[in-house]
Each structure stands twice: as C-alpha cells, then as structure tokens.
Amino acid sequence: VQLQASGGGLVQVGGSLRLSCTSSGRTLSMYGMGWFRQTPGKEREFVAGITWSGHRSDYADFVKGRFTISRDNAKDTVYLQMNSLKPEDTALYYCAADLTARPPDQWDVNGMAYWGKGTLVTVSS
C-alpha cells in the first residue's frame, strides 16, 4: 500500500486547510487511518484517527475542537480538516494505515503498518 498525503501549504494563524490521503494499490476502506505530525527535533505524534467504518474517531488533546478527520470510502480518501490553525501546528503531516483493529486512541507510530510521505503545513503569525 502506497499512501499519498496532500493539501499542505502556508496559511495564516486562524486559517484552515484540508489534508487528503489517498492510496495507490489496495483500497483504504479496509484500514483504520490516522494522521500524525512531526517537527524537527521532535518525535512523530498522533493527531487523529478514524476506524475503517468511520464510526469512531479520536483526537489528540491539542487538536480537539479544531481538527476533524473523516473518510469517504467510495472515493478511497481520508481527510483532515484543520481549522483555527496555530503556529504550533506547523509540521510535516503524515497519513498512516492501521491493520490491528485497535481503537484510534491506542495507535502509536510503531504500530502503524503503512505510511505516506508527509505534506508540510506552515502556519504563519
């Protein structure tokens, strides 16, 4: 499974962006999907995750109320809508697939099966 994240860019504080994650190869509809982010010198961290059915989603505390993860299995795409962006949201954002069927709030970097290349989000003040 090859994942591709897109939609990053430069945005001002308080602005919005929508990231997308698609797949070449196997359909994403079989997998739980998550978004992670990483800044230089820091470990990659969980941002949000959604089960394969879309019935459950979980978020890191620092994005709750601002970010929304969703998926459209018919389009084989997972989204991360990011609103009220802050400078500390600046990071490389990655999408990843989970094969374990654990709930998203239990996901971590080491447990994800497939990763895409990141898309850079820069929030300017």
FIVOTOR-183089 format. One record per residue (C-alpha): residue number from 0; z, y, x; residue in one letter. Coordinates in Angstrom, 3 decimals. Example, Ala and Ser with C-alpha at 12.3 -4.5 7.8 and 13.67 -1.06 7.14 Angstrom:
// FIVOTOR-183089
  num        zz        yy        xx  residu
    0     7.800    -4.500    12.300       A
    1     7.140    -1.060    13.670       S
//
This chain:
// FIVOTOR-183089
  num        zz        yy        xx  residu
    0     0.000     0.000     0.000       V
    1    -1.012     3.361     1.427       Q
    2     0.679     6.328    -0.177       L
    3    -0.591     9.876    -0.063       Q
    4     1.603    12.866    -0.798       A
    5     0.022    16.202    -1.561       S
    6     0.790    19.559    -3.107       G
    7     2.901    21.136    -0.414       G
    8     2.439    24.713     0.670       G
    9     4.009    28.084     1.210       L
   10     5.972    29.570    -1.669       V
   11     8.432    32.410    -2.070       Q
   12    12.076    31.972    -2.965       V
   13    12.415    31.189    -6.647       G
   14     8.898    29.870    -6.888       G
   15     7.608    26.468    -7.908       S
   16     5.472    23.691    -6.510       L
   17     4.412    20.314    -7.808       R
   18     4.005    17.473    -5.373       L
   19     1.906    14.434    -6.170       S
   20     1.910    10.936    -4.741       C
   21    -0.986     8.549    -5.175       T
   22    -1.889     5.188    -3.726       S
   23    -4.917     3.557    -2.208       S
   24    -4.647    -0.143    -2.740       G
   25    -2.067    -1.545    -5.093       R
   26    -1.118     0.330    -8.187       T
   27     2.065     2.383    -8.043       L
   28     3.047     1.265   -11.525       S
   29     4.651    -1.855   -10.053       M
   30     7.139     0.081    -7.928       Y
   31    10.096     2.337    -8.184       G
   32     9.052     5.554    -6.480       M
   33    11.059     8.089    -4.599       G
   34    10.792    11.399    -2.822       W
   35    12.576    12.048     0.450       F
   36    12.557    15.029     2.758       R
   37    13.176    15.760     6.401       Q
   38    13.627    18.847     8.535       T
   39    13.549    18.963    12.354       P
   40    16.710    17.611    13.891       G
   41    17.953    16.102    10.641       K
   42    17.755    12.669     9.134       E
   43    15.391    11.965     6.281       R
   44    17.256    12.274     2.994       E
   45    16.820    11.107    -0.573       F
   46    15.669    13.762    -3.024       V
   47    14.752    11.966    -6.242       A
   48    13.725     8.554    -7.513       G
   49    12.264     7.023   -10.636       I
   50    12.100     3.409   -11.761       T
   51     8.766     1.679   -12.279       W
   52     9.067     2.114   -16.051       S
   53    10.057     5.747   -15.821       G
   54    13.148     5.053   -17.903       H
   55    15.590     6.098   -15.210       R
   56    15.535     8.854   -12.639       S
   57    18.204    10.002   -10.213       D
   58    18.522    13.101    -8.061       Y
   59    20.371    14.299    -5.022       A
   60    23.029    16.811    -5.982       D
   61    21.294    19.602    -4.099       F
   62    18.220    19.441    -6.370       V
   63    19.758    18.591    -9.731       K
   64    18.649    21.029   -12.389       G
   65    15.802    22.337   -10.225       R
   66    13.575    19.351    -9.444       F
   67    12.083    16.823   -11.829       T
   68    10.490    13.535   -10.875       I
   69     8.006    11.954   -13.237       S
   70     5.222     9.437   -13.222       R
   71     2.003     8.781   -15.043       D
   72     1.238     5.108   -14.580       N
   73    -2.113     5.485   -16.291       A
   74    -3.106     7.918   -13.548       K
   75    -1.193     5.963   -10.907       D
   76     0.547     9.123    -9.812       T
   77     4.131    10.186    -9.234       V
   78     5.105    13.848    -9.340       Y
   79     7.906    16.025    -8.099       L
   80     8.134    19.321    -9.934       Q
   81    10.155    21.727    -7.831       M
   82    11.438    24.915    -9.426       N
   83    13.759    27.668    -8.256       S
   84    12.940    26.843    -4.674       L
   85    15.305    27.933    -1.934       K
   86    14.728    28.425     1.806       P
   87    16.819    25.312     2.452       E
   88    14.244    23.277     0.517       D
   89    11.810    23.838     3.367       T
   90    10.976    20.393     4.701       A
   91     8.397    17.693     5.080       L
   92     8.416    15.758     1.809       Y
   93     7.579    12.066     1.699       Y
   94     6.953     9.688    -1.148       C
   95     8.056     6.096    -0.825       A
   96     7.999     2.871    -2.821       A
   97    10.908     0.604    -3.632       D
   98    10.477    -3.139    -4.141       L
   99    14.085    -4.096    -4.724       T
  100    14.559    -3.008    -8.331       A
  101    17.781    -1.253    -7.386       R
  102    18.555     1.920    -9.328       P
  103    17.289     5.039    -7.575       P
  104    20.754     6.351    -6.788       D
  105    21.164     3.380    -4.432       Q
  106    17.972     3.978    -2.474       W
  107    18.043     4.924     1.168       D
  108    15.497     5.400     3.911       V
  109    15.903     1.919     5.361       N
  110    15.427     0.179     2.021       G
  111    12.102     1.686     1.031       M
  112     9.105    -0.575     1.541       A
  113     6.188     1.806     1.853       Y
  114     5.866     5.400     2.974       W
  115     3.231     8.039     2.792       G
  116     2.610    10.817     5.249       K
  117     4.592    13.891     4.407       G
  118     3.470    17.094     2.812       T
  119     5.010    20.306     4.109       L
  120     6.875    22.624     1.787       V
  121     7.807    26.024     3.181       T
  122     9.943    28.416     1.161       V
  123     9.950    31.952     2.466       S
  124    12.651    34.506     1.756       S
//
